Amino acid sequence: MAIIKIKKMNIQNLRNVRHGEIKLAVNFETFFQATVVGLYGQNGSGKTTIVDAFGILKTLLSGWFTEGKLPSQEKRLILAGEHTASIHVEFLVENQYGTFFVDYYVELQEDQHRLYTTLERLSYRENAKGKRSKVLFAAKEKDVQIRKLRLTDLSEQARIQLLVIQQIARKRYTSFLFHKDLKPLLQERLSEQEMELMQNIAVDFSRDLHVVNNHNIAPLFEERIMPFSIHLEKTRGLIPYDLNGPAILPEDAFYALCEVIEQSNRVLTAIIPGLTIKINVITKQMMDNGEPGIRFEFLSQRGERELPLRTESEGILKIISVLSVLIAVYNNPNACVVIDELDSGVFEYLLGELLTVIDEGGKGQLIFTSHNLRVLEVLAIKNLWFTTTNEHHRYIQLKGIKEVNNARDVYLRAIQLGGQDEEVYKETKTFKIKRAFRKAGVQHD
């Protein structure tokens, strides 16, 4: 079994981040230990940009399975005034051939519709002294490299195939490198070890990467649609459940949700004593598309009392919706879960307990943004990143902290007094806020 971990992510010109980089405290000696990383900072300072970058990465890597399109232009993901954004990710990989550093670099532009790739490169280096980095695949417009072979070194048939696939990827706003039609061409020209590394990134890692983005999830909750993030042996992804009343789902989606509920109930009663979720099947019926479906509803059960799941608080619904992927982080060393605003609606003491349990006993990677400072009291400083007011250097780790220090106190001191390499908070004045409130309340004839 291969193990793949994120070691580093570097982003340029994405949203409000001109340059930013986070590094995770993981190495080949700590491969089976959890990495729990929290991102903190002022509103609008670049926390969610990291989540967006992981979302783009997930879309690009998934090309061997699905043809997911890159985000639409209306999201304005490229920094204003810039033409190109880039994401650079370093992976650590352990497989049957040994241990490796794998690098994926992508440049992105946008047309009137969506983001599209203008440059992609995948390279690797064996984890041994003196080994050099080798390019597996690199592509920009009408220039393709497979290992040391350039486009001019290939047969006319291979050249045409490559350029056609590149054009298809461009028109459909997908990755060229991870396009399913490219796989046979790569298999002919890469070694078994190199194809295994491709498989590790495009299949093993992308399948176990879950991105819970608040931009996508919050509107669903507002419409009373509860999105279950699913990580089961045979099922990955997102299944929506309508909180407004009895829901109807295709049979396979329903049975996947049943498995998630059974899995989640084992943990739920420990997190929220006395609470379990019960499945109330109402009837089987044909769906509008002619497929067999099941009409059902979820009930929250506390002792003898049963109520529709929608009666639970926002915080409890948020926990239930991501519990499957949090269980995966605890048990699966390959699981990489990225959650925007994990603390939303969650009682701060419970949040601290959950993160402590995963940090101390888990195996996968959990990266999250939060506003709740309780987390700063339970996570090691090496696992905490803070946004700055400098768009050229968006993410830093606090300096001047010993293991016995409370990161929360040091962070609050940095907000008030500075003392770090970068400013972490754009100063606000309470008297200015008071005056603004007062002026806003003055009635004009």
N, C-alpha and C positions, 0 to 999 in steps of 0.2 A: 504493500500500500504506500502510495506517495503522500508526502506531507508538504504543503505549500503555505508559506506565511508571507504577509506583507512586512517588509523591512522599512521602506521609505516611500513617501509620496512628495513630489515636487510639482507645484502648479505655477503657471505664468499667465497673466492677463485673463484670468477667469473671474467673472463678476467684479468684485471690488478688491481682488487680490492681484497686484502687479507681480509680486513674487512671494511665495511662501513654501515652507517645507516642514514636514513633520517626520520624525524618525521614531520607530517603535523599539522598545527595549526587548528585542528578541534576538537570539542567536541559535546556532545549531545545538548548543548544549542545553538550551531551555525550550526545545521544540515542543515538548509535551506539557508545558505550563501555559496557563492563560496569560494573555496580554490584554489588560483592560485600560483603555486610554480615554481620558476625558478632555474635552476642549471647552475653554471658558473665555468669556470676554464680553465687552460692551455690545449692545444690540447693533446690528449692521456692521460688525467689524470683521466678518469673514469666517465665522464658525460654520455656517451652512454651506459655504463654498466647498469645503472639504467633502461634505456629504454629496453635493452635486458632482464633484469630481469622481467619487466612487460610483455614482449612478451612471455617469458617462462610461467609465471603465467597464461596468457590468454589461452595458449595451454593446460595447465594442467586442468584448471577449466572447459573448454568447452567440456569435455568428455561425459557429459550427452546429448549433441546435436550432436557433430561431433567427428570423431576420428582423430583429428589433431596430427601429429607426432612431437616429440620434435626436436630441431634443429640438423642438421647434424654435424658430428664430424669435418668436414673440417673448420668449423667456429672457432674451438679451443676456446670454451667458458670457459673451466676450466683452472685456473691459471697454468702456466708451473711449473712442479715439484710437483703438488698436484694431488691426486686421486679423491677427492670429493669436490663438491661445494654445497652450501646450500642457500636457500631463506626462510626468515621468515617474514610473513606478519601479521599485526594486523588490524582487521576490527572493526569498530563500526557499530552495527546493531540495527535498531529500527523496530519492527514488531508488529503484533497484540498481542503478548505475553509480550511485554515490550522492554527493552533496554539491549543490551549484548555486551561484548567484545568477538570477535571470533579470534582465532589464527590458522594460517595454516603454517606448517613447512615442507619443503621438502629437502631431500638430493639427489644429482645427481652425477652419474658417467658417463663415456662414453666408449663405445666399439669402434670397428673399423668403425662403421657406424654412431651412433648418441648418444645423451644424453639419459639416462634412469634413472628412480627413484629407489633409494635403501631404502629410508625411507620416509614415509608420516605420518603426524599427524594433526588431526583437533580437537581442544578443544574450550571450551567456558566458560565464567563466566558471571553470571547475574550482572547487574549494580546496586548492592545493597551492603551496608556495611556488611562485614563478609562472603560474598559468596565466595566459593572456585572454582577453575577451574576444569572442568570435561572433561575427554577425550571422544569424540564421536567415534573416529576411529583412530587407529594407526597400521601401518604395516611396517615391514621390512622382509627380506627374511625368509619365512616359520614361521613367528611369526605375528599373527594378533590379534588385540584387538578391540572389539566393546563394547563401554561403559566399564563395568567391566568384561565382558566375554572374556576369553582367548580362543585360538584355541581349547585347550583340553576340554573346557566346552561345546563346540558345538556338535551337532549330527554329525555322520560320513558323512551324506549327505551334511550338511552345510560346513563341513571342506573341503570336496572334491570340492564343488562349489567354495569356496573362493580361494583355491589353484590353481584351473584351471583358474579363472578370473585373478589371480595375474600373472600366466604364460603368459596368452594372452596379458595382459598389458605390460609385459616385452618385449615380442617378437615384439609387435607393437609400442613400444616406446611411450606409453601413460601413463596417471595417472591411478593408481590402485584405489585410493580413489574415484575419480570422473568418474570411468568407468560405463557406462550405465547399464551393467549387474549386477553391485553390488547393484544398487538401491533397488530391491525387497528384498534382504537379510537385508539391513539396515532398510527398512520399518517395517519388522517383529520384529526388536529388539530395535528400538529407539522410543521415545515418539513423539507425534504429534508436540510438541514444538521443539524438537531436529531435526526432519525431516524438519521442516519449516526453521530452521537455515541452514541446508544443502542446501535447495532449494534457500535460499537467496544468498548464495555464488556461488553455481554451476550454477544457472539460472539467477537470477535477476542482480547480479553484473557482471558476465562474459559476459552477453548479452550487457551490457552498457559500458564495458571496450573497448576502442579503442586505439590501439598502432600504431602510425605512425612512423615506424623505417626508418631512412635515408638509412641504408644498403639495405633495400628492395625497397624503393621508388626511390632513386637516379638513379639506373640502368634503371628503367622504364622511367623516364624523359629523360635519355640519348637516349633511343630508341624511344623517342617521344610518349611514352604511358603515358597518364595522369591518375593516380589512384585516383578515387573519393572515399573518406572515407564517408560512408553512415551511417546516424542515422535517420531512419524513424520509425514510429510506428510499422510497420510490417516487416521492412527490416533493417538489420545491416550488416556491412562488407565493402568490397572493390570491386568496379566495375571499370575495366580499360577502358579507352577511347583512341582510336588511333588518335593522332593529325595529322598524316601524310596525311589523306584524309578521304573520307567518311568511316565511321565505320559501322560494322554490329554486332548487339547484339541480343540475344534471347529476345522475347517480354517482359517477366517479368523484365529482367534487364533493358531494354530500358525504360519501364514505371516507374521503380524505379528512374532511372536517371532523367526522366522528372519531377518527383515530387521533386527531390533534386534541380533541376534548378529553378523550381518555388519558392521553399523555399529560395534558395540562392539569387535570384534576388531581393527579398525584402530588403536584407541586403547589397547586392553588390553595389547598387546605392548610399547608404549612405557612404560606405567605399571608393569607387572610383567613384566620381560624374560623372553621364552621361553614365556609363557602365552597360549594361545588356547582358545576354546570350540568344540567340535565337536558337531554335531547328528547323533545316531544314530537314524534312523527305523526303527522295528521293524515296524509294519504299519498299514494303514488298517482301521478298524473302525467299526461303528455305535455311537453313544453311547446311553445309557439313554433319552434323550428322542427318539431316532429320527434325530438329525442325524448326518451323516458326520463322523467324527473321525479323528485320527491319534495313534497310540501311539508315543512317542519318549522318548529321554533325552538330557540334555546331558552331555558328557564334557569334563573339563579335559585339555588336551593340552600336554605339555612335551616337545618333541623327539619321540622314538618312544613315549614313555610316555603312556598314556591311562588315566584313572581317572574314576569318576563325579564330577560337579561337587560333590556333597555332601561330598567329602573335603577341599575347600578350607576355609581358615580363615574365621571369621566376618567379619573385616575385608575379605577379598577378595570374599566373597559380597555384602557391603554395597555395595562399590564397583561390582560388576557390576550389581547391582539398580538403581542410580541413574545408571549411565553414560549411558544414552540421554538423560536430561533434562539432564545436565551438558554433553553434546555440544550440546544445543539452546541452553543458555545461552551457549556459546562462539560459536555461529553465527547464532542467531536473535535480533534485537533485541527481539522481542516476548515471548520466553520469560521467565517469572517463576517461579523454582523456590524453594520453601521446604522446608528439610529440618531435621527435629529430630535432634539428636545426630549430626551429620555425621561426627564423629570416632570414633564407636563402633567399636572394634576395628581402626581404621586406624593404621598406623605413622605417627608424628607428622611425620617428615621428608617422607614421601610426601604427607601431607595439606597440608603447607606448599607443596610443589611444585605440587600440583593447583590450589590456590587462587591461587598466584602466576600460573600460566599463564592461568587464566580472568580474573583481575583485569587482567592486562596486555594480553591479546589478545581477550577476549570481547566480546559485544555486548548480552547480556541482563542479567537481574537474578537474583542468587543471595542468598538470605537463609537463614542457618542458625544453629542453636544449637550450642554446643560447650563442652567442659570443658578441652580441650587448649590450653595456653597458647602453644604453638608458633606458632599463628596470629597472636598479638599481635606477633610479630616480623616478619611478612611483609605484613600489611595496613596501609594508611594509617589514622591515628587517626580520620579523618572517617568511616571505614566500620566503626567499632567502637562498640557500645553495651553498657552494663553495667547489670545490675539493682542496685537498692538495697534497703535494709531498710524503706524508707518506702512503704507501700502506696498513698499519695496521689501519689507521684512515683517510679514504678517504674523508669524507664529514664533513664539519663544518659550523656553522653559525658564522658570525663575531661578536666579542665582542667589547665593548666600543662605541656602537652606541646609541644615544638618538633618539627619534622619529623625532626630527628636523634635525638630521644629514642627509647628502646625502650619501647613501650607496656606490655610485659610487666613491666618493672621498675617503672614508674609504678603499675600496677595492684596489684602485690604490696605496694608501699609504702603505697598507699591502704588496703589490707586491714589492714596492721600499724599504720599511724600516722594514718590519716584524711587530712584536708587537702582533701577534695573537698566539693562542695555537699551531698552526701548520704552517709550511711554505706553502704558497699558490701558489708559482711560483718557478720553478727551474730556477735559474738566467741565463739570456743570456747577453752577452756583445756585444755592437755594434761594437767595434773594432775587436773582433774575427769574427763576421759575415762579416765585410768588408774584412778582410784578407782571409777568406774562399772563398768569391766571387772572389777576385783577383787571388788566387791560382787556382780556378776552371777555370778561363779564360785563363790561361797560356797554350799555344799550345806546345805539345811535338812532336818532330820529331820521 
